[in-house]
């Protein structure tokens, strides 16, 4: 434990004194999370257009979506700077180390948020801009301020903000919403808990120390594994519901069935390790596969219009 604390101290020192300022600001936006959001946006736009949408439309939508996600993440970093500093996984964030002051963090987050809504309103349409504004507000106020520190179901409802890119992408192309983007929204919504709970299971001691009531902190691994299985089944069923609703072709259908079966297998495998009381539950195996799973599903969605 002492060696971990020393490593943490060294990590903080390295960030404060070595990391260039622009990299610190970039870190506040959580680029890896933004990448995952964009993975769902582009295929959605292809499906909405029935092929290639105008590239200018795609670029403006991605710019607006990136700014929205970045702005929300920066404001999240400011509000969570106290608990981030207490967790080994997040203690290096510039908002937690003090490398970037609170006032500058808030200013940066607000600038990105206002720019995102402005870009989408001026280059796409008001519906997409409104959806982006709602996503930012819901993530910052609904999830970070109201849910995260109060309920073990925080990630379930808070994850709704991460589903908004599919609605933004669809509305950017069509100027409206329909049942297809709603199903796409639900796919990501039901995917979020079995994606995030394995990660929080791995770092439950961090969350417990910070007083964040993630499900693995408030309940036993058996309960967590059961909930993961339930959401996995519902998620896979939702991906299959997209087939008749959106008229998906054979490629998507095959990938949805095969990858969904593997996801459920991994969920049950995690429960099996829990039941055996293994010292290493290896929850990150499901976490990493969940990222590949979502990428495969939306890759198939993006290819489907061209078949």
C-alpha positions as CSV (number, residue, x, y, z in Angstrom):
1,X,0.0,0.0,0.0
2,X,2.8,2.4,0.8
3,X,4.4,1.8,-2.6
4,X,1.1,2.7,-4.2
5,X,0.9,5.9,-2.2
6,X,4.4,6.7,-3.3
7,X,3.6,6.0,-6.9
8,X,0.5,8.2,-6.5
9,X,2.5,11.0,-5.0
10,X,5.1,10.8,-7.8
11,X,2.3,10.7,-10.4
12,X,0.8,13.9,-9.0
13,X,4.2,15.6,-9.0
14,X,4.8,14.6,-12.6
15,X,1.5,16.0,-13.7
16,X,1.9,19.2,-11.9
17,X,5.4,20.0,-13.0
18,X,5.9,18.2,-16.3
19,X,2.6,18.0,-18.2
20,X,2.2,20.9,-20.6
21,X,-0.8,23.1,-19.9
22,X,-2.6,22.2,-23.2
23,X,-2.3,18.5,-22.4
24,X,-3.8,19.2,-18.9
25,X,-6.8,21.0,-20.5
26,X,-7.2,18.1,-23.0
27,X,-7.1,15.6,-20.1
28,X,-10.1,17.4,-18.5
29,X,-12.2,16.7,-21.5
30,X,-11.7,12.9,-21.1
31,X,-10.7,12.1,-24.7
32,X,-11.2,8.4,-24.4
33,X,-14.8,8.8,-23.4
34,X,-15.4,11.2,-26.3
35,X,-14.0,8.6,-28.7
36,X,-16.5,6.1,-27.5
37,X,-19.3,8.5,-28.0
38,X,-18.3,9.3,-31.5
39,X,-18.2,5.6,-32.3
40,X,-22.0,5.7,-32.0
41,X,-22.6,9.0,-33.8
42,X,-21.1,8.3,-37.2
43,X,-22.8,4.9,-37.8
44,X,-26.1,6.4,-36.7
45,X,-25.8,9.2,-39.3
46,X,-25.1,6.6,-42.0
47,X,-28.2,4.7,-41.0
48,X,-30.3,7.8,-40.9
49,X,-29.0,8.9,-44.4
50,X,-29.3,5.4,-45.9
51,X,-25.8,5.8,-47.1
52,X,-23.2,8.6,-47.0
53,X,-24.5,11.8,-45.5
54,X,-22.9,15.1,-46.6
55,X,-19.3,15.2,-45.2
56,X,-19.7,18.8,-44.1
57,X,-22.8,17.7,-42.1
58,X,-20.8,14.8,-40.5
59,X,-17.9,17.1,-39.6
60,X,-20.0,19.8,-38.0
61,X,-22.0,17.3,-36.1
62,X,-18.8,15.6,-34.8
63,X,-17.3,19.0,-33.9
64,X,-20.5,20.0,-32.0
65,X,-20.7,16.6,-30.3
66,X,-17.1,16.6,-29.3
67,X,-17.4,20.1,-27.8
68,X,-20.5,19.1,-25.9
69,X,-19.0,15.9,-24.5
70,X,-15.8,17.7,-23.7
71,X,-17.6,20.6,-21.9
72,X,-19.7,18.2,-19.8
73,X,-16.7,16.2,-18.9
74,X,-14.7,19.3,-17.8
75,X,-17.6,20.5,-15.6
76,X,-17.8,17.0,-14.2
77,X,-14.1,17.1,-13.3
78,X,-14.6,20.4,-11.5
79,X,-17.6,19.1,-9.4
80,X,-15.9,15.8,-8.7
81,X,-12.4,17.2,-8.0
82,X,-12.7,16.3,-4.3
83,X,-13.5,12.7,-4.8
84,X,-11.2,12.4,-7.8
85,X,-8.3,13.3,-5.5
86,X,-9.2,10.5,-3.2
87,X,-9.2,7.7,-5.8
88,X,-6.1,6.2,-7.2
89,X,-7.6,5.9,-10.7
90,X,-8.5,9.6,-11.0
91,X,-6.1,11.3,-8.7
92,X,-3.9,12.4,-11.6
93,X,-6.6,14.6,-13.2
94,X,-5.5,18.3,-13.4
95,X,-8.6,19.4,-11.5
96,X,-7.8,17.0,-8.7
97,X,-4.1,17.9,-8.5
98,X,-4.7,21.6,-8.6
99,X,-2.7,22.0,-11.8
100,X,-5.7,23.9,-13.3
101,X,-7.7,26.1,-10.9
102,X,-11.4,25.6,-10.2
103,X,-12.3,28.9,-11.9
104,X,-10.3,28.1,-15.0
105,X,-11.8,24.6,-15.1
106,X,-15.4,26.0,-14.9
107,X,-14.6,28.7,-17.5
108,X,-13.2,26.1,-19.9
109,X,-16.1,23.8,-19.5
110,X,-18.7,26.6,-20.0
111,X,-16.9,27.8,-23.1
112,X,-16.9,24.4,-24.7
113,X,-20.5,23.8,-23.8
114,X,-21.7,27.2,-25.3
115,X,-19.6,26.6,-28.4
116,X,-21.1,23.1,-28.9
117,X,-24.6,24.4,-28.8
118,X,-23.8,27.3,-31.0
119,X,-22.0,25.2,-33.6
120,X,-24.9,22.8,-33.8
121,X,-27.5,25.5,-33.9
122,X,-25.7,27.5,-36.6
123,X,-24.5,24.7,-38.8
124,X,-27.0,21.8,-38.2
125,X,-30.4,22.5,-36.7
126,X,-32.0,23.7,-33.4
127,X,-33.2,20.1,-32.5
128,X,-29.6,18.8,-32.5
129,X,-28.5,21.9,-30.5
130,X,-31.3,21.4,-28.0
131,X,-30.4,17.7,-27.6
132,X,-26.8,18.6,-26.9
133,X,-27.8,21.3,-24.4
134,X,-30.0,18.7,-22.6
135,X,-27.2,16.1,-22.6
136,X,-24.7,18.6,-21.0
137,X,-27.2,19.7,-18.4
138,X,-28.3,16.2,-17.6
139,X,-24.8,14.9,-17.2
140,X,-23.6,17.8,-15.1
141,X,-26.7,18.5,-13.0
142,X,-28.7,15.2,-13.1
143,X,-25.8,12.8,-12.9
144,X,-22.8,14.6,-11.3
145,X,-24.7,16.9,-8.8
146,X,-27.8,14.9,-8.0
147,X,-27.3,11.1,-8.6
148,X,-23.7,10.1,-8.4
149,X,-23.3,10.6,-4.6
150,X,-26.8,9.7,-3.6
151,X,-27.8,6.4,-5.2
152,X,-26.3,3.1,-6.3
153,X,-28.4,3.4,-9.5
154,X,-26.4,6.5,-10.4
155,X,-24.8,5.1,-13.5
156,X,-28.1,3.6,-14.8
157,X,-29.8,7.0,-15.1
158,X,-26.7,9.1,-15.4
159,X,-25.7,7.0,-18.4
160,X,-28.6,8.5,-20.4
161,X,-26.4,11.5,-21.2
162,X,-24.0,9.1,-22.9
163,X,-26.9,7.9,-25.1
164,X,-27.6,11.3,-26.5
165,X,-25.0,11.3,-29.4
166,X,-27.2,8.8,-31.3
167,X,-30.2,11.2,-31.1
168,X,-28.0,14.1,-32.1
169,X,-26.6,12.2,-35.0
170,X,-30.0,11.1,-36.3
171,X,-31.6,14.5,-35.9
172,X,-28.6,16.1,-37.7
173,X,-29.4,14.1,-40.8
174,X,-33.2,14.0,-40.7
175,X,-34.2,17.0,-38.7
176,X,-36.5,14.8,-36.6
177,X,-36.6,11.8,-34.4
178,X,-38.4,8.4,-34.8
179,X,-38.5,4.9,-33.3
180,X,-35.1,3.9,-34.8
181,X,-33.0,6.5,-32.9
182,X,-35.0,5.7,-29.8
183,X,-34.0,2.0,-30.1
184,X,-30.4,3.1,-30.7
185,X,-30.6,5.2,-27.6
186,X,-31.9,2.2,-25.6
187,X,-29.1,0.0,-26.8
188,X,-26.5,2.4,-25.3
189,X,-28.7,3.0,-22.2
190,X,-28.9,-0.7,-21.4
191,X,-25.3,-1.3,-22.3
192,X,-24.0,1.3,-19.9
193,X,-24.6,-0.6,-16.6
194,X,-22.9,-3.9,-17.6
195,X,-20.1,-1.9,-19.1
196,X,-19.5,0.3,-16.1
197,X,-20.3,-2.0,-13.2
198,X,-17.3,-4.3,-13.9
199,X,-15.0,-1.3,-13.8
200,X,-16.5,0.0,-10.6
201,X,-16.3,-3.6,-9.2
202,X,-12.5,-3.5,-9.9
203,X,-12.2,-0.1,-8.2
204,X,-14.8,-0.5,-5.5
205,X,-12.3,0.3,-2.8
206,X,-11.6,3.7,-4.5
207,X,-15.3,4.5,-4.6
208,X,-15.9,3.3,-1.0
209,X,-13.0,5.5,0.2
210,X,-14.5,8.5,-1.7
211,X,-18.0,7.8,-0.4
212,X,-19.5,7.2,-3.8
213,X,-22.3,4.6,-3.6
214,X,-21.6,2.7,-6.7
215,X,-23.5,-0.6,-6.8
216,X,-20.4,-2.7,-6.0
217,X,-19.9,-0.6,-2.9
218,X,-23.5,-0.8,-1.6
219,X,-24.2,-4.5,-2.5
220,X,-22.3,-7.8,-2.7
221,X,-20.6,-9.0,-5.9
222,X,-23.4,-11.5,-6.2
223,X,-25.9,-8.7,-6.5
224,X,-23.7,-6.9,-9.0
225,X,-23.2,-10.0,-11.2
226,X,-27.0,-10.6,-11.2
227,X,-27.7,-7.1,-12.2
228,X,-25.1,-7.2,-15.0
229,X,-26.8,-10.4,-16.3
230,X,-30.2,-8.8,-16.3
231,X,-29.1,-5.7,-18.2
232,X,-27.1,-7.8,-20.6
233,X,-30.1,-9.8,-21.6
234,X,-32.2,-6.6,-22.0
235,X,-29.5,-4.9,-24.0
236,X,-29.1,-7.9,-26.4
237,X,-32.9,-8.0,-26.8
238,X,-32.9,-4.4,-27.7
239,X,-30.2,-4.9,-30.4
240,X,-32.4,-7.6,-31.9
241,X,-35.5,-5.3,-31.8
242,X,-33.6,-2.9,-34.1
243,X,-33.8,-5.5,-36.9
244,X,-37.5,-5.3,-37.6
245,X,-37.9,-1.6,-36.5
246,X,-35.1,-0.3,-38.8
247,X,-35.2,-3.1,-41.4
248,X,-31.6,-4.2,-40.7
249,X,-29.9,-6.6,-43.1
250,X,-28.2,-10.0,-42.6
251,X,-24.8,-8.6,-41.5
252,X,-26.1,-6.6,-38.6
253,X,-28.4,-9.5,-37.6
254,X,-25.5,-12.0,-37.6
255,X,-23.2,-9.6,-35.6
256,X,-26.0,-8.7,-33.1
257,X,-26.7,-12.4,-32.4
258,X,-23.1,-13.6,-32.2
259,X,-21.7,-10.7,-30.2
260,X,-24.7,-10.6,-28.0
261,X,-24.3,-14.3,-27.2
262,X,-20.6,-13.8,-26.3
263,X,-21.6,-10.8,-24.1
264,X,-24.1,-12.8,-22.2
265,X,-21.5,-15.7,-21.9
266,X,-19.0,-13.3,-20.4
267,X,-21.6,-11.9,-18.0
268,X,-22.4,-15.4,-16.7
269,X,-18.7,-16.2,-16.6
270,X,-18.2,-13.2,-14.2
271,X,-21.1,-14.6,-12.0
272,X,-19.4,-18.0,-12.0
273,X,-16.2,-16.5,-10.7
274,X,-18.1,-14.6,-8.1
275,X,-19.9,-17.8,-6.9
276,X,-16.5,-19.5,-6.6
277,X,-15.3,-16.7,-4.4
278,X,-12.1,-16.3,-6.5
279,X,-9.6,-13.8,-5.2
280,X,-9.4,-12.3,-8.7
281,X,-12.8,-11.9,-10.2
282,X,-11.2,-10.3,-13.3
283,X,-14.2,-8.0,-14.0
284,X,-12.1,-6.0,-16.5
285,X,-12.4,-8.9,-18.9
286,X,-16.1,-8.0,-19.3
287,X,-15.4,-4.3,-19.2
288,X,-12.9,-4.5,-22.1
289,X,-15.2,-6.8,-24.1
290,X,-18.1,-4.4,-23.6
291,X,-16.2,-1.7,-25.5
292,X,-15.5,-4.1,-28.4
293,X,-19.1,-5.2,-28.3
294,X,-20.5,-1.7,-28.7
295,X,-18.0,-0.9,-31.4
296,X,-19.0,-4.1,-33.3
297,X,-22.7,-3.3,-33.0
298,X,-22.4,0.2,-34.3
299,X,-19.9,-0.8,-37.0
300,X,-22.6,-3.2,-38.3
301,X,-25.1,-0.4,-38.1
302,X,-22.9,1.9,-40.2
303,X,-22.3,-0.8,-42.8
304,X,-25.9,-2.0,-43.0
305,X,-27.2,0.8,-45.3
306,X,-24.6,-0.2,-48.0
307,X,-25.8,-3.8,-48.3
